[in-house]
Amino acid sequence: MTETAVIALGRDALLTVLLVAGPMIGIGLLVGLIISIFQATTQIQEQTLTFAPKILAILVSGVIFGPWMLRTMVDFSERLISRAHEFIR
């Protein structure tokens, strides 16, 4: 396995991780920002108020984006296996 192949594999793996985790992290950040603005305007400083909506939003986004995330991971796995099969020969 050459250095170029290892770098390409690492780049592909990193891109896949960012694509798969991106929607849930983005929605979690957006909900956290909205809750923070709400807390700042109402001066409610309850710590549990931030966690429950974020967890719920991330779970809902996991349900919504789940099939796409699974397809992305399966595509990556297929590319990884095909590359490994080429290097075994």
Biopython code that builds the backbone (N, CA, C, O; Angstrom):
import numpy as np
from Bio.PDB.StructureBuilder import StructureBuilder

atoms = [
    (1, "MET", "N", (0.847, -1.169, 0.000)),
    (1, "MET", "CA", (0.000, 0.000, 0.000)),
    (1, "MET", "C", (0.898, 1.239, 0.000)),
    (1, "MET", "O", (1.758, 1.384, 0.868)),
    (2, "THR", "N", (0.702, 2.111, -0.951)),
    (2, "THR", "CA", (1.539, 3.297, -1.087)),
    (2, "THR", "C", (1.063, 4.417, -0.161)),
    (2, "THR", "O", (-0.036, 4.379, 0.391)),
    (3, "GLU", "N", (1.929, 5.402, -0.019)),
    (3, "GLU", "CA", (1.576, 6.546, 0.828)),
    (3, "GLU", "C", (0.376, 7.293, 0.257)),
    (3, "GLU", "O", (-0.485, 7.767, 0.999)),
    (4, "THR", "N", (0.330, 7.392, -1.055)),
    (4, "THR", "CA", (-0.785, 8.086, -1.698)),
    (4, "THR", "C", (-2.104, 7.389, -1.417)),
    (4, "THR", "O", (-3.117, 8.047, -1.179)),
    (5, "ALA", "N", (-2.100, 6.077, -1.442)),
    (5, "ALA", "CA", (-3.321, 5.319, -1.171)),
    (5, "ALA", "C", (-3.759, 5.491, 0.281)),
    (5, "ALA", "O", (-4.951, 5.603, 0.565)),
    (6, "VAL", "N", (-2.803, 5.511, 1.187)),
    (6, "VAL", "CA", (-3.134, 5.696, 2.611)),
    (6, "VAL", "C", (-3.709, 7.091, 2.849)),
    (6, "VAL", "O", (-4.677, 7.248, 3.592)),
    (7, "ILE", "N", (-3.114, 8.097, 2.221)),
    (7, "ILE", "CA", (-3.614, 9.465, 2.371)),
    (7, "ILE", "C", (-5.014, 9.585, 1.773)),
    (7, "ILE", "O", (-5.885, 10.224, 2.361)),
    (8, "ALA", "N", (-5.234, 8.972, 0.607)),
    (8, "ALA", "CA", (-6.559, 9.017, -0.015)),
    (8, "ALA", "C", (-7.592, 8.306, 0.855)),
    (8, "ALA", "O", (-8.726, 8.767, 0.983)),
    (9, "LEU", "N", (-7.201, 7.199, 1.443)),
    (9, "LEU", "CA", (-8.100, 6.457, 2.324)),
    (9, "LEU", "C", (-8.442, 7.268, 3.565)),
    (9, "LEU", "O", (-9.599, 7.309, 3.984)),
    (10, "GLY", "N", (-7.442, 7.911, 4.151)),
    (10, "GLY", "CA", (-7.688, 8.750, 5.328)),
    (10, "GLY", "C", (-8.570, 9.942, 5.011)),
    (10, "GLY", "O", (-9.447, 10.296, 5.799)),
    (11, "ARG", "N", (-8.342, 10.569, 3.851)),
    (11, "ARG", "CA", (-9.168, 11.701, 3.440)),
    (11, "ARG", "C", (-10.612, 11.268, 3.213)),
    (11, "ARG", "O", (-11.546, 11.962, 3.614)),
    (12, "ASP", "N", (-10.790, 10.111, 2.563)),
    (12, "ASP", "CA", (-12.135, 9.594, 2.320)),
    (12, "ASP", "C", (-12.833, 9.254, 3.638)),
    (12, "ASP", "O", (-14.025, 9.516, 3.794)),
    (13, "ALA", "N", (-12.096, 8.675, 4.582)),
    (13, "ALA", "CA", (-12.680, 8.339, 5.882)),
    (13, "ALA", "C", (-13.070, 9.603, 6.646)),
    (13, "ALA", "O", (-14.143, 9.656, 7.246)),
    (14, "LEU", "N", (-12.210, 10.617, 6.628)),
    (14, "LEU", "CA", (-12.510, 11.864, 7.322)),
    (14, "LEU", "C", (-13.709, 12.567, 6.702)),
    (14, "LEU", "O", (-14.564, 13.083, 7.421)),
    (15, "LEU", "N", (-13.779, 12.594, 5.384)),
    (15, "LEU", "CA", (-14.915, 13.212, 4.712)),
    (15, "LEU", "C", (-16.216, 12.478, 5.038)),
    (15, "LEU", "O", (-17.258, 13.105, 5.235)),
    (16, "THR", "N", (-16.149, 11.155, 5.094)),
    (16, "THR", "CA", (-17.340, 10.373, 5.430)),
    (16, "THR", "C", (-17.800, 10.655, 6.855)),
    (16, "THR", "O", (-18.999, 10.784, 7.105)),
    (17, "VAL", "N", (-16.871, 10.751, 7.778)),
    (17, "VAL", "CA", (-17.224, 11.063, 9.171)),
    (17, "VAL", "C", (-17.886, 12.436, 9.259)),
    (17, "VAL", "O", (-18.889, 12.603, 9.952)),
    (18, "LEU", "N", (-17.323, 13.414, 8.557)),
    (18, "LEU", "CA", (-17.901, 14.754, 8.585)),
    (18, "LEU", "C", (-19.286, 14.783, 7.948)),
    (18, "LEU", "O", (-20.182, 15.466, 8.443)),
    (19, "LEU", "N", (-19.465, 14.053, 6.864)),
    (19, "LEU", "CA", (-20.773, 14.013, 6.212)),
    (19, "LEU", "C", (-21.819, 13.329, 7.081)),
    (19, "LEU", "O", (-22.959, 13.786, 7.160)),
    (20, "VAL", "N", (-21.438, 12.245, 7.727)),
    (20, "VAL", "CA", (-22.396, 11.492, 8.529)),
    (20, "VAL", "C", (-22.747, 12.230, 9.823)),
    (20, "VAL", "O", (-23.911, 12.260, 10.224)),
    (21, "ALA", "N", (-21.761, 12.813, 10.464)),
    (21, "ALA", "CA", (-22.012, 13.480, 11.745)),
    (21, "ALA", "C", (-22.516, 14.916, 11.581)),
    (21, "ALA", "O", (-23.112, 15.473, 12.503)),
    (22, "GLY", "N", (-22.281, 15.505, 10.430)),
    (22, "GLY", "CA", (-22.607, 16.907, 10.201)),
    (22, "GLY", "C", (-24.040, 17.313, 10.476)),
    (22, "GLY", "O", (-24.262, 18.281, 11.204)),
    (23, "PRO", "N", (-25.029, 16.611, 9.922)),
    (23, "PRO", "CA", (-26.409, 17.049, 10.157)),
    (23, "PRO", "C", (-26.811, 17.039, 11.626)),
    (23, "PRO", "O", (-27.465, 17.974, 12.089)),
    (24, "MET", "N", (-26.438, 16.017, 12.358)),
    (24, "MET", "CA", (-26.823, 15.951, 13.771)),
    (24, "MET", "C", (-26.080, 17.000, 14.599)),
    (24, "MET", "O", (-26.664, 17.613, 15.492)),
    (25, "ILE", "N", (-24.810, 17.205, 14.311)),
    (25, "ILE", "CA", (-24.054, 18.233, 15.042)),
    (25, "ILE", "C", (-24.593, 19.617, 14.723)),
    (25, "ILE", "O", (-24.741, 20.449, 15.618)),
    (26, "GLY", "N", (-24.888, 19.866, 13.452)),
    (26, "GLY", "CA", (-25.424, 21.162, 13.057)),
    (26, "GLY", "C", (-26.758, 21.463, 13.713)),
    (26, "GLY", "O", (-26.981, 22.575, 14.191)),
    (27, "ILE", "N", (-27.645, 20.478, 13.739)),
    (27, "ILE", "CA", (-28.945, 20.687, 14.380)),
    (27, "ILE", "C", (-28.784, 20.870, 15.881)),
    (27, "ILE", "O", (-29.476, 21.689, 16.485)),
    (28, "GLY", "N", (-27.876, 20.113, 16.485)),
    (28, "GLY", "CA", (-27.607, 20.293, 17.914)),
    (28, "GLY", "C", (-27.079, 21.687, 18.225)),
    (28, "GLY", "O", (-27.468, 22.300, 19.219)),
    (29, "LEU", "N", (-26.183, 22.190, 17.362)),
    (29, "LEU", "CA", (-25.671, 23.546, 17.552)),
    (29, "LEU", "C", (-26.766, 24.594, 17.369)),
    (29, "LEU", "O", (-26.838, 25.557, 18.132)),
    (30, "LEU", "N", (-27.605, 24.412, 16.376)),
    (30, "LEU", "CA", (-28.688, 25.361, 16.121)),
    (30, "LEU", "C", (-29.673, 25.400, 17.286)),
    (30, "LEU", "O", (-30.069, 26.478, 17.729)),
    (31, "VAL", "N", (-30.068, 24.238, 17.778)),
    (31, "VAL", "CA", (-30.994, 24.186, 18.916)),
    (31, "VAL", "C", (-30.334, 24.784, 20.157)),
    (31, "VAL", "O", (-30.988, 25.492, 20.922)),
    (32, "GLY", "N", (-29.055, 24.511, 20.362)),
    (32, "GLY", "CA", (-28.340, 25.093, 21.500)),
    (32, "GLY", "C", (-28.282, 26.603, 21.428)),
    (32, "GLY", "O", (-28.418, 27.287, 22.442)),
    (33, "LEU", "N", (-28.077, 27.131, 20.214)),
    (33, "LEU", "CA", (-28.055, 28.582, 20.047)),
    (33, "LEU", "C", (-29.422, 29.196, 20.337)),
    (33, "LEU", "O", (-29.517, 30.230, 20.997)),
    (34, "ILE", "N", (-30.469, 28.560, 19.844)),
    (34, "ILE", "CA", (-31.820, 29.061, 20.099)),
    (34, "ILE", "C", (-32.141, 29.039, 21.592)),
    (34, "ILE", "O", (-32.711, 29.992, 22.122)),
    (35, "ILE", "N", (-31.780, 27.962, 22.260)),
    (35, "ILE", "CA", (-32.028, 27.858, 23.711)),
    (35, "ILE", "C", (-31.201, 28.905, 24.462)),
    (35, "ILE", "O", (-31.685, 29.499, 25.425)),
    (36, "SER", "N", (-29.960, 29.134, 24.030)),
    (36, "SER", "CA", (-29.123, 30.140, 24.692)),
    (36, "SER", "C", (-29.710, 31.536, 24.547)),
    (36, "SER", "O", (-29.714, 32.320, 25.496)),
    (37, "ILE", "N", (-30.208, 31.842, 23.348)),
    (37, "ILE", "CA", (-30.842, 33.147, 23.144)),
    (37, "ILE", "C", (-32.089, 33.266, 24.010)),
    (37, "ILE", "O", (-32.338, 34.316, 24.602)),
    (38, "PHE", "N", (-32.874, 32.190, 24.085)),
    (38, "PHE", "CA", (-34.061, 32.190, 24.938)),
    (38, "PHE", "C", (-33.689, 32.404, 26.396)),
    (38, "PHE", "O", (-34.347, 33.170, 27.099)),
    (39, "GLN", "N", (-32.629, 31.727, 26.859)),
    (39, "GLN", "CA", (-32.207, 31.881, 28.247)),
    (39, "GLN", "C", (-31.691, 33.287, 28.522)),
    (39, "GLN", "O", (-31.926, 33.842, 29.595)),
    (40, "ALA", "N", (-30.991, 33.859, 27.554)),
    (40, "ALA", "CA", (-30.457, 35.215, 27.759)),
    (40, "ALA", "C", (-31.573, 36.249, 27.806)),
    (40, "ALA", "O", (-31.507, 37.199, 28.587)),
    (41, "THR", "N", (-32.593, 36.072, 26.981)),
    (41, "THR", "CA", (-33.671, 37.065, 26.972)),
    (41, "THR", "C", (-34.595, 36.931, 28.177)),
    (41, "THR", "O", (-35.119, 37.932, 28.665)),
    (42, "THR", "N", (-34.801, 35.713, 28.660)),
    (42, "THR", "CA", (-35.695, 35.516, 29.801)),
    (42, "THR", "C", (-34.951, 35.456, 31.128)),
    (42, "THR", "O", (-35.579, 35.453, 32.186)),
    (43, "GLN", "N", (-33.645, 35.409, 31.090)),
    (43, "GLN", "CA", (-32.788, 35.306, 32.270)),
    (43, "GLN", "C", (-33.076, 34.044, 33.081)),
    (43, "GLN", "O", (-32.919, 34.032, 34.302)),
    (44, "ILE", "N", (-33.498, 32.989, 32.396)),
    (44, "ILE", "CA", (-33.655, 31.678, 33.033)),
    (44, "ILE", "C", (-32.331, 30.942, 32.856)),
    (44, "ILE", "O", (-31.907, 30.698, 31.726)),
    (45, "GLN", "N", (-31.686, 30.593, 33.940)),
    (45, "GLN", "CA", (-30.384, 29.937, 33.854)),
    (45, "GLN", "C", (-30.457, 28.495, 34.355)),
    (45, "GLN", "O", (-29.642, 28.082, 35.180)),
    (46, "GLU", "N", (-31.399, 27.755, 33.874)),
    (46, "GLU", "CA", (-31.562, 26.349, 34.251)),
    (46, "GLU", "C", (-30.699, 25.487, 33.333)),
    (46, "GLU", "O", (-30.847, 25.540, 32.112)),
    (47, "GLN", "N", (-29.807, 24.701, 33.908)),
    (47, "GLN", "CA", (-28.888, 23.892, 33.114)),
    (47, "GLN", "C", (-29.589, 22.770, 32.359)),
    (47, "GLN", "O", (-29.200, 22.442, 31.238)),
    (48, "THR", "N", (-30.613, 22.181, 32.958)),
    (48, "THR", "CA", (-31.288, 21.073, 32.288)),
    (48, "THR", "C", (-32.110, 21.541, 31.097)),
    (48, "THR", "O", (-32.468, 20.730, 30.243)),
    (49, "LEU", "N", (-32.414, 22.820, 31.024)),
    (49, "LEU", "CA", (-33.183, 23.354, 29.903)),
    (49, "LEU", "C", (-32.413, 23.229, 28.599)),
    (49, "LEU", "O", (-33.023, 23.116, 27.536)),
    (50, "THR", "N", (-31.097, 23.245, 28.656)),
    (50, "THR", "CA", (-30.313, 23.146, 27.424)),
    (50, "THR", "C", (-30.179, 21.707, 26.938)),
    (50, "THR", "O", (-30.117, 21.473, 25.731)),
    (51, "PHE", "N", (-30.133, 20.749, 27.840)),
    (51, "PHE", "CA", (-29.845, 19.377, 27.432)),
    (51, "PHE", "C", (-31.042, 18.660, 26.821)),
    (51, "PHE", "O", (-30.893, 17.989, 25.800)),
    (52, "ALA", "N", (-32.195, 18.782, 27.403)),
    (52, "ALA", "CA", (-33.360, 18.028, 26.928)),
    (52, "ALA", "C", (-33.745, 18.379, 25.487)),
    (52, "ALA", "O", (-33.935, 17.462, 24.688)),
    (53, "PRO", "N", (-33.869, 19.656, 25.115)),
    (53, "PRO", "CA", (-34.208, 19.949, 23.719)),
    (53, "PRO", "C", (-33.122, 19.521, 22.734)),
    (53, "PRO", "O", (-33.429, 19.075, 21.629)),
    (54, "LYS", "N", (-31.852, 19.655, 23.129)),
    (54, "LYS", "CA", (-30.769, 19.243, 22.232)),
    (54, "LYS", "C", (-30.793, 17.742, 21.994)),
    (54, "LYS", "O", (-30.635, 17.285, 20.862)),
    (55, "ILE", "N", (-30.991, 16.977, 23.058)),
    (55, "ILE", "CA", (-31.051, 15.521, 22.914)),
    (55, "ILE", "C", (-32.227, 15.130, 22.039)),
    (55, "ILE", "O", (-32.092, 14.271, 21.168)),
    (56, "LEU", "N", (-33.359, 15.740, 22.257)),
    (56, "LEU", "CA", (-34.543, 15.445, 21.450)),
    (56, "LEU", "C", (-34.314, 15.817, 19.982)),
    (56, "LEU", "O", (-34.676, 15.052, 19.088)),
    (57, "ALA", "N", (-33.722, 16.977, 19.730)),
    (57, "ALA", "CA", (-33.469, 17.405, 18.355)),
    (57, "ALA", "C", (-32.478, 16.481, 17.658)),
    (57, "ALA", "O", (-32.639, 16.181, 16.475)),
    (58, "ILE", "N", (-31.462, 16.029, 18.373)),
    (58, "ILE", "CA", (-30.479, 15.124, 17.775)),
    (58, "ILE", "C", (-31.108, 13.767, 17.493)),
    (58, "ILE", "O", (-30.819, 13.159, 16.462)),
    (59, "LEU", "N", (-31.959, 13.285, 18.385)),
    (59, "LEU", "CA", (-32.651, 12.017, 18.124)),
    (59, "LEU", "C", (-33.575, 12.120, 16.914)),
    (59, "LEU", "O", (-33.621, 11.211, 16.085)),
    (60, "VAL", "N", (-34.305, 13.217, 16.813)),
    (60, "VAL", "CA", (-35.200, 13.407, 15.667)),
    (60, "VAL", "C", (-34.395, 13.519, 14.377)),
    (60, "VAL", "O", (-34.780, 12.957, 13.352)),
    (61, "SER", "N", (-33.276, 14.246, 14.424)),
    (61, "SER", "CA", (-32.458, 14.350, 13.213)),
    (61, "SER", "C", (-31.837, 13.003, 12.853)),
    (61, "SER", "O", (-31.630, 12.713, 11.674)),
    (62, "GLY", "N", (-31.539, 12.183, 13.850)),
    (62, "GLY", "CA", (-31.045, 10.833, 13.564)),
    (62, "GLY", "C", (-32.085, 9.989, 12.851)),
    (62, "GLY", "O", (-31.753, 9.200, 11.967)),
    (63, "VAL", "N", (-33.338, 10.154, 13.231)),
    (63, "VAL", "CA", (-34.422, 9.430, 12.560)),
    (63, "VAL", "C", (-34.617, 9.950, 11.138)),
    (63, "VAL", "O", (-34.808, 9.169, 10.206)),
    (64, "ILE", "N", (-34.567, 11.262, 10.980)),
    (64, "ILE", "CA", (-34.785, 11.855, 9.657)),
    (64, "ILE", "C", (-33.629, 11.543, 8.711)),
    (64, "ILE", "O", (-33.851, 11.122, 7.575)),
    (65, "PHE", "N", (-32.393, 11.748, 9.176)),
    (65, "PHE", "CA", (-31.227, 11.566, 8.320)),
    (65, "PHE", "C", (-30.653, 10.151, 8.370)),
    (65, "PHE", "O", (-29.676, 9.862, 7.679)),
    (66, "GLY", "N", (-31.240, 9.267, 9.171)),
    (66, "GLY", "CA", (-30.716, 7.921, 9.337)),
    (66, "GLY", "C", (-30.515, 7.135, 8.053)),
    (66, "GLY", "O", (-29.431, 6.589, 7.847)),
    (67, "PRO", "N", (-31.519, 7.054, 7.177)),
    (67, "PRO", "CA", (-31.313, 6.298, 5.933)),
    (67, "PRO", "C", (-30.185, 6.856, 5.071)),
    (67, "PRO", "O", (-29.410, 6.096, 4.491)),
    (68, "TRP", "N", (-30.094, 8.177, 4.986)),
    (68, "TRP", "CA", (-29.008, 8.780, 4.205)),
    (68, "TRP", "C", (-27.652, 8.495, 4.844)),
    (68, "TRP", "O", (-26.684, 8.200, 4.144)),
    (69, "MET", "N", (-27.582, 8.584, 6.178)),
    (69, "MET", "CA", (-26.333, 8.317, 6.882)),
    (69, "MET", "C", (-25.906, 6.869, 6.684)),
    (69, "MET", "O", (-24.729, 6.587, 6.458)),
    (70, "LEU", "N", (-26.858, 5.960, 6.770)),
    (70, "LEU", "CA", (-26.551, 4.547, 6.566)),
    (70, "LEU", "C", (-26.049, 4.297, 5.154)),
    (70, "LEU", "O", (-25.081, 3.561, 4.962)),
    (71, "ARG", "N", (-26.696, 4.901, 4.161)),
    (71, "ARG", "CA", (-26.283, 4.738, 2.767)),
    (71, "ARG", "C", (-24.873, 5.278, 2.558)),
    (71, "ARG", "O", (-24.077, 4.675, 1.837)),
    (72, "THR", "N", (-24.559, 6.410, 3.183)),
    (72, "THR", "CA", (-23.220, 6.995, 3.071)),
    (72, "THR", "C", (-22.170, 6.067, 3.675)),
    (72, "THR", "O", (-21.096, 5.885, 3.102)),
    (73, "MET", "N", (-22.479, 5.483, 4.827)),
    (73, "MET", "CA", (-21.527, 4.568, 5.461)),
    (73, "MET", "C", (-21.365, 3.272, 4.672)),
    (73, "MET", "O", (-20.265, 2.726, 4.590)),
    (74, "VAL", "N", (-22.453, 2.783, 4.095)),
    (74, "VAL", "CA", (-22.371, 1.565, 3.278)),
    (74, "VAL", "C", (-21.542, 1.832, 2.031)),
    (74, "VAL", "O", (-20.727, 0.997, 1.640)),
    (75, "ASP", "N", (-21.740, 2.988, 1.401)),
    (75, "ASP", "CA", (-20.932, 3.342, 0.228)),
    (75, "ASP", "C", (-19.453, 3.416, 0.579)),
    (75, "ASP", "O", (-18.611, 2.930, -0.176)),
    (76, "PHE", "N", (-19.131, 4.023, 1.720)),
    (76, "PHE", "CA", (-17.737, 4.089, 2.157)),
    (76, "PHE", "C", (-17.178, 2.692, 2.397)),
    (76, "PHE", "O", (-16.053, 2.392, 1.998)),
    (77, "SER", "N", (-17.964, 1.843, 3.046)),
    (77, "SER", "CA", (-17.505, 0.475, 3.319)),
    (77, "SER", "C", (-17.253, -0.293, 2.027)),
    (77, "SER", "O", (-16.281, -1.040, 1.924)),
    (78, "GLU", "N", (-18.124, -0.110, 1.046)),
    (78, "GLU", "CA", (-17.924, -0.779, -0.241)),
    (78, "GLU", "C", (-16.654, -0.288, -0.927)),
    (78, "GLU", "O", (-15.902, -1.083, -1.489)),
    (79, "ARG", "N", (-16.413, 1.032, -0.881)),
    (79, "ARG", "CA", (-15.173, 1.563, -1.465)),
    (79, "ARG", "C", (-13.953, 1.032, -0.727)),
    (79, "ARG", "O", (-12.944, 0.698, -1.348)),
    (80, "LEU", "N", (-14.044, 0.955, 0.592)),
    (80, "LEU", "CA", (-12.933, 0.459, 1.401)),
    (80, "LEU", "C", (-12.631, -0.996, 1.086)),
    (80, "LEU", "O", (-11.468, -1.371, 0.940)),
    (81, "ILE", "N", (-13.666, -1.818, 0.980)),
    (81, "ILE", "CA", (-13.470, -3.237, 0.674)),
    (81, "ILE", "C", (-12.921, -3.423, -0.729)),
    (81, "ILE", "O", (-12.058, -4.274, -0.945)),
    (82, "SER", "N", (-13.406, -2.641, -1.687)),
    (82, "SER", "CA", (-12.887, -2.779, -3.051)),
    (82, "SER", "C", (-11.427, -2.356, -3.131)),
    (82, "SER", "O", (-10.646, -2.974, -3.855)),
    (83, "ARG", "N", (-11.045, -1.312, -2.398)),
    (83, "ARG", "CA", (-9.642, -0.911, -2.367)),
    (83, "ARG", "C", (-8.772, -1.966, -1.699)),
    (83, "ARG", "O", (-7.665, -2.246, -2.159)),
    (84, "ALA", "N", (-9.273, -2.551, -0.614)),
    (84, "ALA", "CA", (-8.509, -3.594, 0.070)),
    (84, "ALA", "C", (-8.354, -4.813, -0.827)),
    (84, "ALA", "O", (-7.312, -5.469, -0.830)),
    (85, "HIS", "N", (-9.392, -5.106, -1.581)),
    (85, "HIS", "CA", (-9.334, -6.247, -2.492)),
    (85, "HIS", "C", (-8.305, -6.026, -3.600)),
    (85, "HIS", "O", (-7.654, -6.974, -4.038)),
    (86, "GLU", "N", (-8.154, -4.783, -4.053)),
    (86, "GLU", "CA", (-7.160, -4.471, -5.072)),
    (86, "GLU", "C", (-5.743, -4.628, -4.521)),
    (86, "GLU", "O", (-4.850, -5.069, -5.245)),
    (87, "PHE", "N", (-5.524, -4.278, -3.269)),
    (87, "PHE", "CA", (-4.188, -4.359, -2.700)),
    (87, "PHE", "C", (-3.804, -5.799, -2.337)),
    (87, "PHE", "O", (-2.619, -6.119, -2.239)),
    (88, "ILE", "N", (-4.794, -6.656, -2.138)),
    (88, "ILE", "CA", (-4.495, -8.045, -1.809)),
    (88, "ILE", "C", (-3.943, -8.772, -3.029)),
    (88, "ILE", "O", (-3.081, -9.642, -2.906)),
    (89, "ARG", "N", (-4.438, -8.413, -4.190)),
    (89, "ARG", "CA", (-4.007, -9.086, -5.425)),
    (89, "ARG", "C", (-2.559, -8.917, -5.675)),
    (89, "ARG", "O", (-2.042, -9.422, -6.672)),
]
sb = StructureBuilder()
sb.init_structure("model")
sb.init_model(0)
sb.init_chain("A")
sb.init_seg("    ")
for serial, (resi, resn, name, xyz) in enumerate(atoms, 1):
    if name == "N":
        sb.init_residue(resn, " ", resi, " ")
    sb.init_atom(name, np.array(xyz, "f"), 0.0, 1.0, " ", f" {name:<3s}", serial, name[0])
structure = sb.get_structure()
